[in-house]
């Protein structure tokens, strides 16, 4: 697990938002090929709030493929997922 990319939004030299996007160390077989789970951890400087989204893999019960579901999660849950991915990557 490592930072894949960072998105930063400015307006007239004022930092509004920044997002760090991470890919899981695991790959999942989908009908379109292999892909990673994705976690986005963002901070809204205007509202002073965290915004985290998680694209998690969901196993198709009838076949060998995975689908993906995107949901909003709390910052503490995002930190937990990042720690889990880091531990898996260190093995």
Secondary structure, DSSP 8 states (H G I E B T S, - for coil): -EEEEEEEEEETTEEEEEEEEEEEEEEEEETTEEEEEEEEEEEETTTTEEEEEEEEEEE-TTSS-EEEEEEEE-HHHHHHHHHHHHHHHH-
